[in-house]
Amino acid sequence: MSKSTTMKSGASMRKAAGHSTPKSRFGRNTKYVLGAGALILAVGGLVIAAKPDPVNRTPTAVEMVRASAANKSSSQLTTTQTKFSFGPISMASGKVKHRYPITNAGTEPVVISKLYTSCMCTTAALVKDGKAGEAFGMPGHTPIPTINVPIKPGEQAFVEVVFDPAAHGPAGVGPIERVVTLENNGGQPLELEFAALVSP
């Protein structure tokens, strides 16, 4: 047997062996796509199966407050004074305070959820039953947590506002206006405004 015949025979044998193994009808990319699709279906099924049953779910406190907000006609937070002026004040004299009275004029409890100010130079605290709560400032400068303080029908409380005229330094000289906001479930937020004429 010659050398060329042996090589041809070997090549023929490899070709014959290659044709004898069965090839898959699907390519590698098709298998990946089918596998990914099956995985997505399996995960989706698990997510749907893990959802809680909405019929047997107990509402959270936040949901109860929101549901109460829908009943705006029976709860109403009011004040006899939405605006106040400190008049002329001096930075050298230090901080000034004012209390705004607030009342629940409705027939259902009002829940005050948040209390905050329009500037970092001002803080506000809710005073109920003669006790002042935590003082809150401007969102972004201090955390403004949800406080959820109920005010009963006919009950009165106060918002104590503290203004620091020296907080802005020399740039704070002149007329100023600030706002304190009370978010509540009785309707629109209640805004309390004050003004002052600041001198050094």
Solvent accessible surface area in square Angstrom, and as a share of the most:
residue,aa,sasa,rsa
1,M,193,0.86
2,S,59,0.38
3,K,169,0.71
4,S,67,0.43
5,T,62,0.36
6,T,74,0.43
7,M,138,0.62
8,K,142,0.60
9,S,43,0.28
10,G,26,0.25
11,A,40,0.31
12,S,67,0.43
13,M,137,0.61
14,R,174,0.63
15,K,142,0.60
16,A,65,0.50
17,A,59,0.46
18,G,48,0.47
19,H,158,0.70
20,S,85,0.55
21,T,89,0.52
22,P,132,0.83
23,K,190,0.81
24,S,73,0.47
25,R,213,0.78
26,F,98,0.41
27,G,45,0.43
28,R,180,0.66
29,N,119,0.61
30,T,57,0.33
31,K,109,0.46
32,Y,144,0.55
33,V,105,0.60
34,L,106,0.53
35,G,41,0.40
36,A,51,0.39
37,G,31,0.29
38,A,63,0.49
39,L,116,0.58
40,I,123,0.62
41,L,141,0.70
42,A,57,0.44
43,V,78,0.45
44,G,31,0.30
45,G,39,0.37
46,L,127,0.63
47,V,89,0.51
48,I,130,0.66
49,A,83,0.65
50,A,84,0.65
51,K,142,0.60
52,P,99,0.62
53,D,76,0.39
54,P,107,0.67
55,V,130,0.75
56,N,122,0.62
57,R,120,0.44
58,T,112,0.65
59,P,71,0.45
60,T,75,0.44
61,A,69,0.53
62,V,73,0.42
63,E,60,0.27
64,M,114,0.51
65,V,32,0.18
66,R,169,0.62
67,A,69,0.53
68,S,43,0.28
69,A,29,0.23
70,A,89,0.69
71,N,72,0.37
72,K,112,0.48
73,S,110,0.71
74,S,20,0.13
75,S,2,0.02
76,Q,97,0.43
77,L,17,0.08
78,T,43,0.25
79,T,28,0.16
80,T,130,0.76
81,Q,55,0.24
82,T,64,0.37
83,K,138,0.58
84,F,57,0.24
85,S,71,0.46
86,F,34,0.14
87,G,22,0.21
88,P,114,0.72
89,I,23,0.12
90,S,30,0.19
91,M,31,0.14
92,A,94,0.73
93,S,92,0.60
94,G,27,0.26
95,K,133,0.56
96,V,33,0.19
97,K,133,0.56
98,H,34,0.15
99,R,112,0.41
100,Y,0,0.00
101,P,26,0.16
102,I,0,0.00
103,T,39,0.23
104,N,0,0.00
105,A,64,0.49
106,G,15,0.14
107,T,104,0.60
108,E,75,0.34
109,P,62,0.39
110,V,0,0.00
111,V,25,0.14
112,I,0,0.00
113,S,22,0.14
114,K,63,0.27
115,L,1,0.01
116,Y,46,0.18
117,T,3,0.02
118,S,57,0.37
119,C,17,0.10
120,M,90,0.40
121,C,6,0.04
122,T,0,0.00
123,T,50,0.29
124,A,1,0.00
125,A,8,0.06
126,L,12,0.06
127,V,3,0.02
128,K,42,0.18
129,D,116,0.60
130,G,72,0.69
131,K,156,0.66
132,A,65,0.50
133,G,43,0.41
134,E,119,0.53
135,A,58,0.45
136,F,11,0.05
137,G,6,0.05
138,M,58,0.26
139,P,64,0.40
140,G,84,0.81
141,H,115,0.52
142,T,63,0.36
143,P,120,0.75
144,I,29,0.15
145,P,61,0.39
146,T,75,0.44
147,I,43,0.22
148,N,57,0.29
149,V,38,0.22
150,P,66,0.41
151,I,0,0.00
152,K,130,0.55
153,P,60,0.38
154,G,59,0.57
155,E,35,0.16
156,Q,95,0.42
157,A,1,0.01
158,F,68,0.29
159,V,0,0.00
160,E,31,0.14
161,V,0,0.00
162,V,31,0.18
163,F,3,0.01
164,D,36,0.19
165,P,3,0.02
166,A,48,0.37
167,A,37,0.29
168,H,70,0.31
169,G,23,0.22
170,P,124,0.78
171,A,95,0.74
172,G,9,0.09
173,V,69,0.40
174,G,15,0.14
175,P,116,0.73
176,I,17,0.08
177,E,136,0.61
178,R,36,0.13
179,V,42,0.24
180,V,0,0.00
181,T,14,0.08
182,L,0,0.00
183,E,55,0.25
184,N,19,0.10
185,N,4,0.02
186,G,11,0.11
187,G,22,0.21
188,Q,151,0.67
189,P,63,0.40
190,L,26,0.13
191,E,90,0.41
192,L,0,0.00
193,E,63,0.28
194,F,5,0.02
195,A,32,0.25
196,A,7,0.05
197,L,92,0.46
198,V,4,0.02
199,S,51,0.33
200,P,108,0.68
